[in-house]
Amino acid sequence: MDITVLGGGNGGFATAADLALAGHRVRLWSRSRQALGPLADDPTIFLAAEGRQGTARLARATTELAEAVAGAEIVIAPLPATSHDDLAKRLAPHVDSRQIILLTPGTLGTYTMARAFARAGAALPYALAETGTLPYLTRKTGPATVSAPVRAANLPLGVFPASRTERTIARLAELFPSVRPCADALDAALTNAGPVIHPPLVLLNAGPIDGGRFDIHAAGTTSSVRRLIDAVDAERVVTRKGWGYPAPHYELATYYDEPRAAEGLYGAGARAKLVASGLWSEILTFEHRYVTEDVALGLTLFESAGRAAGVETPAVSGLLLMFRALLGRELSGRGRALEHLGLGDFSRREIRAFLHEGWESPMWAKALR
């Protein structure tokens, strides 16, 4: 398959190398030549991943987006959701109506990017898809090396418009066999583990984080932190049920409690592998995606989805209030909150129908305003 991977970060390197080693023709794009490093001249990446290892030869690594995207069947963006607005502007002139664009993960980015394309007068792709979590838990270990000690065992995937799910899932399952179809893009977004686990870890470990390099997943996961994670996760699950989304809900207990690991996003032994790797001992700031993405976008979506479902979310809302104080700006109702995305005046039933029909829905014109 002809694939373009967008982004020269951890996820971009892991995705490009993994799919190239699987036999696909892969082009890698980054807006920064510095991020590509030696790949700009020699497009090879050494990957050490769960289930696959080796030196991957890419078709090309480039900073020219038009060159990277032209003719690609699948365009994959393993980028933080904070990049979606800028990425949509860059991609708009190059989108092909036969392409599938995959966001890993999305946080309802499929809808926001489709809206941005339409507002720019661009062609719309065949479909946009988003995963509920990262396909790999990964970190770059050098200029042309990347490690992915954990691969997602169950990868929730939603499609916008959801009416195009069957064909889209069939294509993407060729790349990621662990994909699990979701009802729609919001269903997938509400399986995202990032906003559940990372904001409590960052907030309750703010002191050690201020001190320098720290592994929040190892030393930072105390019993108190776990209680807050469980509270956020319980609110997420009740919200999902309020929207009518069925199990599995991929509770975070499946990550922490080994007897249930096979039911979870990452499978057996995932947390032990992550901690043992030592790759998550790092310097964190409030500019890390754990905050800029998982708090400002992920938690705002969770809170608004809970409100729309008539669900109380004191843990989620409390975290947003605390981070508002720390960041010095309003968060609730912003970011990926449904009302901030132009969907606040619609009922759950109307939004579910809209997510199914996409740009063929009567609601599409209203969403573009």
N, C-alpha and C positions, 0 to 999 in steps of 0.2 A: 504494500500500500504506500502511496505517496503522502507523507506527513510533514507538516511544519510545526515546530515547537517554538513558542514565543517566550523569551525570557532567559537570561543567563545566570539565574540564581540556582539555589539548591535543587528545586523541583525541576527547573528546565534542564539542567545537566542530567539528572537522574532519568527523566522521561526520555530525553533524546537518546541517551546511551542504551537504556533498556530496550527501547523499540528498535533501535538499529541492530542490536545484538539478536533481536527476534527476527531479523531479516527484512525489515521495512526500510524504505528509502526516506531518510530523515534529514530535513534542513532545520538548522537552529538559528533563530534571530535574537539579537539583543540590540537595544538602542545604544548601548555603550560598548565600544571596542575594548575598553578596559575589562568589562565583565567577561567578554569572550577570551581575553588573554591569548595564549598560544593557539587557541582553536582558529583564530582568524587566518593563520597561515597553515596550520596542520589540524584539520577538524577531527581529532580523535580524543576520546574520553575513556579513561579507565574506570569501570564501574565495579564496585564490590557490593552486591545486593543479595538480599534473601532470595534464593532460587536462581540467581543468574550472576555471573561474574565474567569479566573479560574486557578487552580493549575494543571499543566500538568505533567504527569508522563512519562518520557522518557524510552525507552527500555534499553538505556545505554548511559553513557557519558565517553569518553575514550581519551587517548592520543595515542592509538595504531591505526594507520591509516588502516592497513590491516584488523583488527578486525572490524573497523567501516564501511568499504566499502563493505566487502564480502557479496554477495547476495543482495545488495541494487538494487532496480529497478530504483530509481531516486537518483542522488547525487547532492545536492544543495550547492553551494558555495556563501553565502552572505558575500563576502569579497571584500575589495577594489581591483581594477584592478591591483594595484601595487603588489599584492600577486600572480598573475597568473603564473609567471615564476617559482617561487619556488614551488607553488602548483602542477604544471604540473610535475616537477621532482619527487615530493613525490608520486603523483598519478600513474605515468607511470607503475610501476610494478603491480598495482592492478586493472587496468581498465578492465572492462568486456565488450565484444562486444555487449551485449544486453542492456547495461545501457544507460540512458540519463543523461548527465551532464548539469546542469543549473547554469548559472552565473547571479547573481543579484546585480548590473547590469554587463554588459560585456565590453563595449567600444571596441568591436571587439575581445574580449578575446576568443571567440569560435574558431576563426581562429588561433590565436597565440597558444592556448593550443593544438589544433589538430596537428599543425605543430611540437610542442615540443614533443608530444607523438610519432609521426612518426619518428622524428629525434632520439629518444631514442630507436627505434625499438619495441615500445610497441604496444599492440592491440589498435585499435581505438574503441570508444564507438559507439552505434547505431547512436547517434547524440549528438551534443552539442548545447545548446540553451542559449540565453541571453536576459535579459529584458532591456528595455531602461531606466528604473528607478528602484528605490527601491520598493519592494512590500509594505513596511511599513516605515513610518517615525518614528523612534524608538530610545530610549535610555535605557540602563540598569539603574535601580534605586537602585540596591543592588546586593549582591553576587549571589542571586538566584531569582531576580525579574527584570522584564522588562516592560516598558510602550511603547505602540504604539498608540498615539492619532490619527494618520491618517493612513488609509489603502488606497493603490492605487485603484482608481475607474476604471481606464483604464490602463492596464499594457501591453505596446507594447512588443512583443516577436518575435525574429528572430531566425532562426535555421540554423546551418551549418552542413551538406549541406542542402540548402533550399529545395532540392528535397524530403527531409524527413519531411517536415513541417507538413503535415496533421496528421500523426500518432503521432508525437511529441506533437503538440498542443493539441490533444485529451487527451493524458495522463496528460499533465501539467495543463489543464483546470480543472481536477479533484481536483487539489491542490489549484489552484488560478483561481477561476471563472472569474476574471476580465481580463484575458489575452486577448490580441487583436493581431491576426496574422499580422506579417510584411512580406514583400516580401523576405527579407533575413537578414543576421546578420548586414550588414551595415545600412540597413533601420532602424533597431531597435536602433543601436548605435547613429544614428543621431536624435533620439528622446530624448536623455538623457538631462534632465534638469540640472544636476549637473554642467557641464562646462559652462552653460549659466548663472546660478545664483550665484554660489559660488565665482568664480574669481573676478567679480566686487565687491561683498560684502567684500571680504577680502582686495582687493587692496585699495578701497576707504574708508575703515575703519581701515587702518593699525595703525593709531595713537591710537584710543581707544583700539584696540586689544593689542598693546604693553603695555597698562596700566593695563592689567589683565583681570579678568572675564568680558565677554561682550556678549550680545545676538545680533548677526548681523542680525538676522531675524526680530527682533523687533526694537530696537533703531537704528540699522544700515541700515535699508531700507528707505533711504531718496529719495526725488524726483530725485536728481542727479544720485544716484545709479541706480534707476529704469530706467533712460534714457539709461545708459550704458547696463544694462541687456536687454532692448528692442532692442538696436542696435546689440548686439551679437545674440539675438534670430532671428532677421530679416535676418542676414547673414546665420544662420543655416537653416532657412526655404527656402531661395533662393538656397542654396546648395542642399537641398533635392530635390527641383524641378529640378535642373540641372542634377541630377542623375536619374530623372524619377520616383522618389518615390511619390506616391499619398497621398492626405490628408486621414486621419487627420494628421496634423503636430504637434499637441499638443503644441501650442504656449504658452509661459509663461504668456501671458495676461490672460489665463484661470485660472491661479493660483492667480493672483493679482486682477482681476476684477470679482467680484462675479456673475454678470449676465451671464458670459460665463463659470462658474465653471464646469458645468456638462460635458462640452466638453473636459475638461482637464485631466491630469494624476491623480489628487487627489480628484476631486469632490467638492461638495458644502461645503463651510465653512472650507476648509482645512487649509488655512493660519491662520485663527482665532483660530482654535484648536491648531495648532502648537505653536503659540505665547502664548496662554493662559496657556499651559502646563508648561511653564517656564523651560523646560528641555534643551533648547538650549542656556541657559546662561552658558557659559563655557570658559575655557582658551584655546585660539587658538595659534598655532605657524605655521611657514611655513612648519612644518613637518606633519601638519594635512592633511587628505585626500582631503580637499577642494583645496589644492595646489598640493600635490604629485600625486593625481589621476586626479582631474578635470582640472588642468592647464597642468601638464606635459604629461598626456595621452589624456585627453578629448579634450582640445583645439588644441593640435597638430594634432589630427585626424580631427577635424573640419576644420582647416586651409588647410591641405593637400587635403581633400575631396573637399573643395571650389576651390582650385587651379586646381584640376583635372576636375572640372565642369566649369572652366572658370569664376568663381565667385570671385569678389573682397571681401576681408574680413578685412577691416581696423580695426574694433573693436577687432576681434579675434587676428589679428597679433599684434596690439598695446599692448594688454594684455600680449602676449607672450614676447614682447620686454621688457615691464616693469618688468615682473617676472624674465626675464633673468638677469636684473640688480640687482634685489633683492636677487636672489638665487646664482648669480655668475656663471652661466653655461648656455650653449646654450640649447634652447628648440625647436625652430622651426626646423622641419625636423627630429626630434628625437621622442622618445616615441612611440605613435601609429600612427605616420604619415605613410601614405600608402607606401611612398618610403623607409621608415625605416623597413617596414614589408615585403619588397621584391616585392611589387606590383606597384612600381613607373613606371615601363617600359610598363605597360599595359594600354589599353584604358578603358574607363568606360564600354563599352559593354563587353570587355573581362573579366573585374573584375566581372561584374554582372553575366556572364555565369559561371565563376569560383566559385562564392559564391553559385550558384545553384547546381553545380555538385560536389563540394568539392574534396575529394581525388580520385574521379573517373574522374576528369578533366585532360586533357593533361598538364595543367598548374601546376599541383600538384608537379611534379618532379622539375620544376623550382623554385617553392615556397620553397622547402626544401633546396635549395642551401645556 
